[in-house]
């Protein structure tokens, strides 16, 4: 991704990223001073900085790790992390942990500009849909992993909710990873193979693992780099420029089912002093989000509008989905246990390897 070159322009300074995950341990060498525990909303502060799995901490490092002490250096080492701990598949059930809907709403009310959700589940939830709608109305950018069920899988929630940007994974050759879910809901692709991250919640060693989780974290970090340089831009403008500069060999209006609008390339935005971010309050993904082209998404966007083009709108009401998560059976309620996709993962980040573009079209 040419991080060394990008850091001449931006490190993500001044941008906060809410990491909704298995908690974030801010005591690792690379995250010291990077985790804003005091800024976690009180409603979701429970165990925010406790991580018994290592996944949330790994994602935070991919985003904003400083590299100190031999740890992972994130793509946006100048950014800061607002941690929010939700229930996840491998963790023991804890009824005090916030539901995803509450976590999204709290993140929307925080100073974080970006919400990172490196996890997946098969079931839609109306409260989550409303929370996503609320976060969009507050001007947040939301990124989520598309899932690890391969070409025969189905995209997962929350990536398939309107206004959530679905991220797939590629390897260093630019080819979509075999595990990355093929879907109409892919918006971007980012590196997600051989990414270093914590092996477990003991934080004693890194493991080399794959997943759309770290790809999502890299997409969030990319947005942080851009927003840092252009703090007056809206979420729509940051997103639009990332779409316009994404690496692809197909028409922008024919997104790939593997790579969406292309491989995310924040460097292209950062080096272009004359880049046009477009209208501040116009959703660049209005067609798939089911909104009108001229709708102001900062004014309580509608999630039920018909799609404005031939592309399918993002649907929060489908009962189909991957089998990577299950309803929690110990609570006796409809709360979900979220599967962290791509167990503690691992990152390049200072490598400048070029990424080829897979010639796969969404409508192929």
N, C-alpha and C positions, 0 to 999 in steps of 0.2 A: 504493500500500500504506500510505499515511499514515505514512511513516518519521519525519517530523519529530515527530509526536505519539508514536510508539512510543518514540523515543529519550528521552522524558521518563520512561519506565518502565524501559527496558533498552537497552543497546548490545551485549549479548552478553558483557560483561566476565566473565572467569573461565572461559569455555568455549573449548576447543580443538577445531578441526575438522581432521581429516586429509584432505588433498586428494590423491587418487590420480589422477595426470594426466601431463602432459608435462613435469613439473617446475615449480617455482615460483621465479621470480627475485625474491628479497626486496630487491633494490636499487632497485626503482622507487620513486618519491617517495611514493606512497600506501601501499606495503607496508613501508617502513622501520620496523623494530621490531615488525612483525606476524608475521614468519615465524620459527618456532622451529627453526632448523637444528640446534641442539645437541640437540634432543629427538627427532630422527628416529632410529628404531631402527637400530642398526648394520647389521643384516642387509639393510636396504633404503636405506642412506644414499647409495649410489652416484648421483652427479649429481642429488641431490634438489633442489638449488637452481640447476640449469642447465636452461634452457628455450629450445630452439632453434625453437620453434613459436609461443610466446606464449599458447597456449590455457590451460595450467595456471595461468599467472600471471594471466590474465584472470579465471578462475574464482575464484582466491583474492581478487582485488580486489573482485569482486561480493559475496563473503562478508564480507571483513574490511578492505577498503581504507579508509584514513582520510580520503581526499580531499586530502591534502597535495600541494602542488605542482601543483594543477590536475588531479590524477588522479581516477579513479573512486572515489566514496565508497560503500563496501559497505553492505549492509543491517544488518550486525552489526559496526560498526567497533571495538567493544571486544573482539571475539573474537580468537583467535590461530590461526595456521595451522601445521600439521605437514605438510610436503611429502613426497610419495613419488612418485618418477619411474618410470613403467613404459614399455614399448615402445608406440608409437603409430603410426598408419598413415603419416603424412607424414614420420616420422623415419627416418633411416638405421638399419638394424638394429644393435643393440648387445646382444650376448649377456650382458653384465654387468648389464643392467637387470633388476630383479626381475619375476617372473611375477605376474599379478594375484592369484593365490591367496596367494602369499607376502606381497604388499603388504597384502592384507586382514588376514591373520593378524598382521602386524607392527603395523598400525594398531589392531587389537583389543587388542594387548598394550601399547599406548601410553596416555598420559593423555587422548587425544582422546575425546570423548564421541560425536562425529558423524563419519561417514565419507562424504565426497562423491566420487561417481564420475560425472563428466559425460562419459560415453562409452558406446559401444554396440558389440556384436558379435553375430553370428548363431549362434554355437556354444556349447552348454553344456559344462561341464567338471566332472567329479566332484570334482576338487581344489578348484575354486572354490566349489562347493556346500558342501563340508566347511568351507572357510574362512569362508563366510558363516554357516554354522551355529555355528562357533566364535565369531565376532564377536557374534552374537545372544546366545550364552550368557554373553558378557562384558558384556552390557548396552549395546551400541552401537546407535545409530540409523544406518542406511545408506540413502542416497538415490542414485538413478541415473536418467539420462535414459531415457525410454521409446523414443526413436528419432525420426528425421526422415523416415520413409517414407510419411507421409500416411495417409488413411483406408483405403487398400488394403494398407498395409504390415503387418508383423507385429512385435510387441514384441520388443525385443532383450534380450540378457543384458548386464550382470547385473541389469537391472531386473525380469526375470521370475523370478529366484531367490526362494524363500521368504525372508521377513524383509528383503528389499530393497524400499524404497518407490519405486515408479515415478512419475516426474513428467512431465507433458505441458506444452505451452507455449500461452499465450494472448496476444492482442494487448491494446492499452490499452482496447478496448471490452469486454473480457471474453470475446471469441469465440475458440474454439480456433483456433490457427494452422493454415493449410492443410497445412503440412509435418508437423505433429505426428501421430505414429502413433496410430491408433485401436486400442484394445486392452482386453481384460478386465483387464489388469495395471496400468492407470493408477490411482494412488491419490490424487494431488493434481495441481492445475494451478497454474502460476505464470507471471508475465510472461516471455516469451522472444522478443519481436519488437522490433527496433530497440534492442538492448542494446549499449552501447559496450564495446569491448575491444581489445586489441592486434592490429594487423593482421598482425604476424609476430614472429619472435624477435629482431628488431632493436630493438624497444621505442622507436620514434621517433614513432609516431602511432597513434591509435585508429581503428578502423573500426566502421561500423554494420552489425552482422550479426544473424542470427536463429538460433534453435536451442533444443532442449530442454536443451542444456548449461547456459546461464545460468539457465533455469527451475529446474534441479536445484540450482544454487548458491544461488538465492534460497530454495528450500525448506530447504536446510541452514542457511542464515543465520536463517531463521524459527525453526527448532528451537533454535538457539543463543540467540536472544533470550529464548525461553521458559525454557530451562534455566538461564540466568543468574539469573533472578528466582526460580526454584524449584529450587535446586541439590540439594535432597533428593529430588526426583522421580526416578523411574526412566524409562528409555526408553519403556516402555509408557505411562506417565502423560503424558509430553510428547506422544507420538503421539496418545493418546486425546483430549487436549484440542484438538489441532490438527484432528483429524477432526470433533469435536463442533462446532467453531466455523467450519469451512470454509464458504465461500459457495456455496450451492446452492439450487435451487428444486424438488428432488426428494427423495424419502425417503432417509434415510441408509443404509438397507439395500438400496437399489437404485442402486448407484454407476454413474456414467456411463462409457461407453467412451471418452469424450473428456476428461472432467474428473475422473473418479474420484469421490472423496467431496466434491469441490468445490475452489474456489479457496482456496489457503492464506491464512489471515488471522491472523497471530500477534497483531495488535493486539487482537483480540477476547479472546484469552487473557489478555493483559497487563492489560487494564483491568478485568477481572472478578475482584474480590478474593474472591469466594465460589465460584469455579469448582471443580467436583468433578473431580479427576484420576482417580478410580476406583482399582481395585486395583493395587497396585504390580507384582505379578508375573503379571498376566493379559494375554495378547496381545490387543489390540483388533482385530487382523486375523486372528484364529485361523481363521476360515472359509476365507479364501483362502490362508493359509499351510499349511493342512492339519493343524492341530493341534487338540487338544481345548479346549473353552471354558475348562476349569478347569486346564489344564496350566501349570505354572510354567516359563516360557521361559528363566529364568535357570539352569535345571538341565538343560543339554544337550538342547535341543529336538530333536524328531524331525522330519525333513523328508519322511518317507515316509508319514505318517498320511493317511488319507482325509479329504477336506474335510468340515467339520462342517455345511455347509449346501448349498444348491443352486448356490452360486457356484463356479466352477472354482478349484481350488487352484493356487497358483503352481507351475510345473513346471520343474524343472531338467533333465529328461531328454528334452525334445522335440528332434527333429532339425530342425524347421522354424525359420525366422527370417529377418530382413531380410538384405539383401545388402550392407550397409554396411561390413562388415569381412571379411577373408579370413585363412585360416591363413597364417602366415609361411612362405614358401618358402625363405628363405635359411638357416634354422637346421637344417633336416632333422629337426625335432622337432614336437611337437604344440602348441608355444607359439602364442599368438594375438597378432596385431597389432591393437590396438584403434583404432577410428575415433573421433576426437574429434568429437562431434556439435555442430555449430553453431560453427564455427571462431571464434577469438577473439571474444568477444561483448561486449555493451555495456550499460550500465545507467543507468537512471533515477536513482537510488535515492532521492533526496530528494524526488521528486515525490509528491504526495498524491492522485493521480488515483484516482477510484473505478473499480471493475471490475464490469461487469454479469455476470450468470450465464447461461451458455449452457444452454438447456433440452434437453440431450441425455442420454438414459438409456443405461446400459450394456446393458440388455436390449432396447433399441429396434431 
